[in-house]
Amino acid sequence: MKANITKPPNRAREILKMVIEDFVRTAHPVASKRLKEEYSIELSAASIRNTLHSLEEVGLLGHIHTSSGRIPTDFGYRYYVDELLESKMASESMQQIAMDELAAASSNVERLFQITANSLAQLNHLFGFAILSANSQSKLTDLDLVKLSSGQVLLVVGFKSEKVKTVLLNLSMGIKDSLVEMVASILRERLVGLTVSEIIKTIGDRLRDQSLFDNEIIQVIIENVEDYFPISTEDEIFSSAKDQLWQHPEFSEPDDMQSMIATLDNSEAIRKSVNLSNESEGLTIAIGSENPDHSMQSCSVVTKSIVLGENSASFGVIGPTRMNYAEVLTALNLFSSTIDKLSHA
């Protein structure tokens, strides 16, 4: 969402950038006197005040009290992000953290995104999250049958996402060990490499020409295929601890803290905000009132959406609108590129 405003003069743009970055750093309203003294602006105090007033008139700045300094509005942050934000290179230490943390979990999708959420929270002093989108494209990578007793066989299925599911099959009659292995071999040959949705739709046709098609194990699996190979209908949400947020004055009061805890414990509120951001693959920012969920409208949600093999995922941070957007975007882009490298290694 781009800020729809006539481009301010260069002098006003520079002062707006100073105000926002100073407020992000200090959490204190910014007065003309501070700008004059701290940034050595070659303008009179009156000219600085007039510029601040003009920025306030167009909605980019506001103030808490009549005599206080200025603070950015949601609209001001939006203009800053769209027009004034300067990209930063990730430091060597940040690059090392990303590689070390993610490489250790690269073989397990769930662990990878839990570590991503935790690391983003630590690096940016915000709340980190990751969402692995539900889909029916997870491929079957392994299948085995383990005989437990004369009438019980354990079905073990593994998926590319590293998920493993076990199902106990209760049979009406005993079955020989050699036959169990023969059935397992047939199932592996015909089903491994297929997606869950392909298995559910075509399992009967794929096994029909087999001499063991009428075997009880095969028939039980065909009859219960939707239970044994379930399609996930809910996104998986991974989230960090909330303790990093309490460093920010916006959440220092007990009531504010409790409200934020309730919001971040509500997975639907997180999902709604990410759905707004996930209209297309890439990096998106929802600032304050741009968030569809009312409980998120004092926050910014910054999200990176990626495709990882058969999975689509989003990860990012939630925090006060007064966050360091340049550092956040640097971290998200770094983690995205690192995950991509690891997935192709």
C-alpha positions as CSV (number, residue, x, y, z in Angstrom):
1,M,0.0,0.0,0.0
2,K,1.7,3.2,-1.2
3,A,1.3,6.5,0.6
4,N,-0.9,8.7,-1.7
5,I,0.5,12.2,-1.2
6,T,2.0,14.9,-3.2
7,K,5.8,14.6,-2.8
8,P,7.0,17.1,-0.2
9,P,9.9,19.4,-1.0
10,N,13.4,17.9,-0.4
11,R,13.9,19.9,2.8
12,A,10.7,18.6,4.2
13,R,11.5,15.0,3.2
14,E,14.9,15.2,5.0
15,I,13.3,16.6,8.1
16,L,10.6,14.0,8.1
17,K,13.2,11.3,7.8
18,M,15.1,12.8,10.7
19,V,12.0,13.0,12.9
20,I,11.0,9.4,12.2
21,E,14.4,7.9,12.7
22,D,15.0,9.9,15.9
23,F,11.6,8.8,17.3
24,V,12.3,5.2,16.4
25,R,15.6,5.4,18.2
26,T,14.5,7.3,21.4
27,A,10.7,6.9,21.7
28,H,10.5,10.5,22.5
29,P,8.6,13.2,20.5
30,V,10.9,15.3,18.4
31,A,11.0,19.1,18.8
32,S,12.4,21.7,16.5
33,K,15.1,22.5,19.1
34,R,16.4,18.9,19.1
35,L,16.5,18.8,15.3
36,K,18.5,22.1,15.2
37,E,21.0,21.0,17.9
38,E,21.3,17.3,17.2
39,Y,21.4,17.3,13.4
40,S,23.0,20.8,12.8
41,I,20.3,21.7,10.3
42,E,21.2,24.9,8.5
43,L,17.8,26.4,9.0
44,S,16.4,28.8,11.5
45,A,14.4,27.4,14.4
46,A,11.3,29.2,12.9
47,S,11.9,27.5,9.5
48,I,12.1,24.1,11.1
49,R,8.9,24.7,13.1
50,N,7.1,25.8,9.9
51,T,8.3,22.6,8.1
52,L,7.1,20.4,11.0
53,H,3.8,22.2,10.9
54,S,3.4,21.6,7.2
55,L,4.2,17.9,7.6
56,E,1.6,17.8,10.3
57,E,-1.0,19.5,8.1
58,V,-0.7,16.8,5.4
59,G,-1.0,14.0,8.1
60,L,2.6,12.7,8.1
61,L,3.3,13.9,11.7
62,G,1.2,14.4,14.8
63,H,1.7,15.3,18.4
64,I,0.6,14.1,21.8
65,H,0.1,17.5,23.4
66,T,-0.1,20.9,21.9
67,S,3.3,21.9,23.2
68,S,5.1,18.6,22.7
69,G,7.3,17.6,19.8
70,R,6.1,15.7,16.8
71,I,5.6,11.9,16.4
72,P,5.0,10.0,13.1
73,T,1.5,9.0,12.2
74,D,0.7,5.6,10.5
75,F,0.6,7.6,7.3
76,G,4.0,9.1,8.1
77,Y,5.5,5.7,8.6
78,R,3.9,4.5,5.4
79,Y,5.5,7.4,3.4
80,Y,8.8,6.7,5.1
81,V,8.8,3.0,4.2
82,D,7.7,3.6,0.6
83,E,9.8,6.7,-0.2
84,L,12.6,7.4,2.3
85,L,13.8,4.0,3.6
86,E,17.4,3.2,2.8
87,S,18.3,-0.5,2.4
88,K,21.1,-1.9,4.6
89,M,23.5,-4.7,4.1
90,A,23.3,-7.5,6.7
91,S,26.4,-7.4,9.0
92,E,28.8,-10.4,8.9
93,S,27.6,-11.4,12.4
94,M,24.0,-11.4,11.4
95,Q,24.8,-13.4,8.3
96,Q,26.7,-15.9,10.5
97,I,23.8,-16.2,12.9
98,A,21.3,-16.8,10.1
99,M,23.4,-19.5,8.5
100,D,24.4,-21.2,11.8
101,E,20.9,-21.3,13.2
102,L,19.1,-22.3,10.0
103,A,21.7,-24.9,8.7
104,A,21.2,-27.0,11.8
105,A,17.5,-27.3,11.1
106,S,17.5,-27.3,7.3
107,S,16.4,-31.0,7.0
108,N,13.2,-30.4,9.0
109,V,10.7,-27.8,7.8
110,E,8.9,-27.4,11.1
111,R,12.1,-27.0,13.1
112,L,13.4,-24.6,10.4
113,F,10.5,-22.2,10.8
114,Q,10.4,-22.4,14.5
115,I,14.1,-21.4,14.6
116,T,13.3,-18.6,12.1
117,A,10.6,-17.2,14.3
118,N,12.8,-17.3,17.4
119,S,15.9,-15.8,15.7
120,L,13.9,-12.9,14.1
121,A,12.5,-12.0,17.5
122,Q,16.0,-12.0,19.1
123,L,17.6,-10.0,16.3
124,N,15.0,-7.3,16.1
125,H,13.7,-7.3,19.7
126,L,10.2,-8.0,18.4
127,F,7.7,-10.9,18.2
128,G,8.7,-13.4,15.6
129,F,6.4,-15.7,13.7
130,A,6.3,-18.2,10.8
131,I,3.4,-19.8,9.0
132,L,3.6,-22.9,6.9
133,S,0.7,-22.9,4.6
134,A,-1.6,-26.0,4.5
135,N,-1.6,-27.8,1.2
136,S,-2.2,-31.2,-0.3
137,Q,1.1,-31.3,-2.2
138,S,3.3,-32.9,0.4
139,K,4.9,-36.0,-1.2
140,L,5.0,-39.5,0.3
141,T,8.7,-40.4,0.7
142,D,8.6,-43.7,2.6
143,L,6.1,-46.3,3.6
144,D,6.5,-49.4,5.7
145,L,4.4,-52.1,7.4
146,V,5.5,-53.6,10.7
147,K,3.8,-56.7,12.0
148,L,3.0,-56.4,15.7
149,S,1.0,-59.5,16.3
150,S,-1.0,-62.1,14.3
151,G,-3.9,-59.6,13.7
152,Q,-2.1,-56.2,14.0
153,V,0.1,-54.4,11.6
154,L,1.5,-50.9,12.0
155,L,1.5,-48.6,8.9
156,V,4.3,-46.1,8.9
157,V,4.2,-43.3,6.3
158,G,6.8,-40.5,5.9
159,F,6.5,-37.2,4.0
160,K,8.9,-34.9,2.4
161,S,8.1,-32.3,5.0
162,E,9.7,-34.7,7.5
163,K,6.3,-35.6,9.0
164,V,5.9,-39.2,10.0
165,K,2.5,-40.8,10.7
166,T,1.8,-44.2,12.2
167,V,-1.5,-46.1,12.0
168,L,-2.5,-49.3,13.7
169,L,-4.3,-51.7,11.4
170,N,-6.5,-54.3,13.2
171,L,-7.0,-57.2,10.8
172,S,-9.6,-60.0,11.0
173,M,-7.1,-62.7,10.4
174,G,-3.4,-63.4,10.9
175,I,-0.9,-62.7,8.1
176,K,2.6,-64.1,7.4
177,D,5.6,-61.9,7.8
178,S,6.7,-62.6,4.2
179,L,3.3,-61.4,2.9
180,V,3.4,-58.2,5.0
181,E,6.7,-57.4,3.3
182,M,5.3,-58.2,-0.2
183,V,2.3,-55.9,0.4
184,A,4.7,-53.1,1.8
185,S,6.8,-53.5,-1.4
186,I,3.8,-53.1,-3.6
187,L,2.5,-50.0,-1.7
188,R,6.0,-48.4,-1.9
189,E,6.3,-49.1,-5.6
190,R,2.9,-47.6,-6.4
191,L,2.6,-44.7,-3.9
192,V,6.0,-43.3,-2.9
193,G,6.6,-40.1,-4.8
194,L,2.9,-39.2,-5.1
195,T,1.3,-36.2,-3.3
196,V,-1.3,-36.8,-0.6
197,S,-4.1,-35.6,-2.9
198,E,-2.9,-37.9,-5.7
199,I,-2.9,-40.9,-3.3
200,I,-6.4,-40.2,-2.1
201,K,-7.8,-39.8,-5.6
202,T,-6.1,-42.7,-7.4
203,I,-5.0,-45.3,-4.8
204,G,-7.7,-47.9,-6.0
205,D,-6.8,-47.6,-9.7
206,R,-3.0,-47.7,-8.9
207,L,-3.3,-51.0,-7.0
208,R,-6.2,-52.7,-8.9
209,D,-3.9,-54.8,-11.3
210,Q,-1.9,-56.3,-8.4
211,S,-2.3,-60.0,-7.5
212,L,-2.6,-59.0,-3.9
213,F,-5.3,-56.4,-4.5
214,D,-7.8,-58.3,-2.4
215,N,-5.4,-58.7,0.5
216,E,-7.0,-57.3,3.7
217,I,-4.2,-54.9,4.4
218,I,-4.6,-53.2,0.9
219,Q,-8.4,-53.2,1.2
220,V,-8.3,-51.6,4.7
221,I,-5.9,-48.9,3.4
222,I,-8.0,-48.1,0.4
223,E,-11.2,-47.9,2.4
224,N,-9.6,-45.6,5.0
225,V,-7.2,-43.7,2.7
226,E,-8.5,-40.2,3.7
227,D,-7.8,-41.0,7.4
228,Y,-4.4,-42.6,6.8
229,F,-3.2,-39.9,4.4
230,P,-5.0,-36.8,5.7
231,I,-4.8,-33.5,3.9
232,S,-4.0,-30.7,6.4
233,T,-6.6,-28.0,6.3
234,E,-4.9,-25.6,8.8
235,D,-1.8,-23.6,8.5
236,E,0.9,-24.4,11.0
237,I,1.9,-21.3,13.1
238,F,5.3,-21.1,14.8
239,S,5.9,-18.2,17.2
240,S,8.6,-16.8,19.4
241,A,8.4,-15.9,23.0
242,K,6.9,-12.4,23.7
243,D,9.5,-11.2,26.2
244,Q,11.4,-9.1,23.5
245,L,8.3,-6.8,23.2
246,W,8.4,-5.7,26.8
247,Q,11.5,-3.7,26.1
248,H,9.4,-1.2,24.2
249,P,7.6,1.6,26.1
250,E,4.4,1.0,24.0
251,F,3.9,-2.2,26.0
252,S,5.3,-1.2,29.3
253,E,2.0,-0.6,31.1
254,P,0.3,-3.8,32.6
255,D,-2.9,-3.2,30.6
256,D,-1.0,-2.8,27.3
257,M,1.1,-5.8,28.1
258,Q,-2.0,-8.0,28.8
259,S,-3.7,-6.8,25.7
260,M,-0.7,-7.6,23.6
261,I,-0.4,-11.1,25.2
262,A,-4.0,-11.8,24.4
263,T,-3.6,-10.6,20.8
264,L,-0.5,-12.7,20.1
265,D,-2.0,-15.8,21.7
266,N,-4.8,-15.5,19.1
267,S,-3.5,-17.4,16.1
268,E,-6.4,-16.1,14.0
269,A,-5.3,-12.4,14.5
270,I,-1.8,-13.3,13.3
271,R,-3.2,-15.3,10.3
272,K,-5.5,-12.4,9.3
273,S,-2.6,-9.9,9.3
274,V,-0.4,-12.3,7.3
275,N,-3.2,-13.0,4.8
276,L,-3.2,-9.3,4.1
277,S,0.5,-9.4,3.5
278,N,0.5,-12.6,1.5
279,E,-1.4,-11.4,-1.6
280,S,1.8,-12.0,-3.6
281,E,5.2,-13.6,-2.9
282,G,7.6,-11.0,-1.5
283,L,8.0,-8.5,1.3
284,T,5.1,-6.6,2.7
285,I,4.4,-4.3,5.6
286,A,1.1,-3.5,7.3
287,I,1.3,-0.5,9.5
288,G,-1.1,0.3,12.3
289,S,-4.6,0.9,10.9
290,E,-3.7,-1.0,7.7
291,N,-4.1,-4.2,9.8
292,P,-7.5,-5.8,9.3
293,D,-7.7,-7.1,12.9
294,H,-8.6,-4.3,15.3
295,S,-6.3,-5.8,18.0
296,M,-3.3,-5.3,15.7
297,Q,-3.9,-1.7,14.8
298,S,-1.3,-0.4,17.2
299,C,1.3,-2.6,15.6
300,S,3.2,-3.1,12.4
301,V,3.3,-6.6,10.8
302,V,6.3,-7.1,8.4
303,T,6.1,-10.3,6.4
304,K,8.2,-12.2,3.9
305,S,6.4,-14.8,1.8
306,I,8.4,-17.6,0.1
307,V,8.0,-20.8,-1.8
308,L,10.0,-23.7,-0.4
309,G,9.7,-26.9,-2.5
310,E,6.1,-28.0,-2.3
311,N,5.5,-25.6,0.7
312,S,4.5,-22.0,0.7
313,A,5.4,-20.1,3.9
314,S,5.5,-16.7,5.4
315,F,7.6,-15.4,8.3
316,G,8.1,-12.0,9.9
317,V,7.8,-9.9,13.0
318,I,5.1,-8.0,14.9
319,G,5.9,-5.0,17.1
320,P,5.1,-1.3,17.6
321,T,4.7,0.9,14.6
322,R,7.8,2.6,16.0
323,M,10.1,-0.2,14.9
324,N,13.4,-0.1,13.0
325,Y,12.0,-0.9,9.5
326,A,15.5,-0.9,7.8
327,E,16.9,-3.5,10.2
328,V,13.7,-5.6,10.1
329,L,13.7,-5.7,6.2
330,T,17.5,-6.5,6.2
331,A,16.9,-9.5,8.6
332,L,13.9,-10.8,6.6
333,N,15.7,-10.6,3.3
334,L,18.7,-12.3,4.8
335,F,16.7,-15.2,6.2
336,S,14.8,-15.6,3.0
337,S,18.0,-15.9,0.9
338,T,19.6,-18.2,3.5
339,I,16.6,-20.6,3.5
340,D,16.7,-20.6,-0.3
341,K,20.4,-21.4,-0.3
342,L,19.9,-24.2,2.2
343,S,17.0,-25.7,0.2
344,H,19.1,-25.9,-2.9
345,A,22.3,-27.2,-1.2
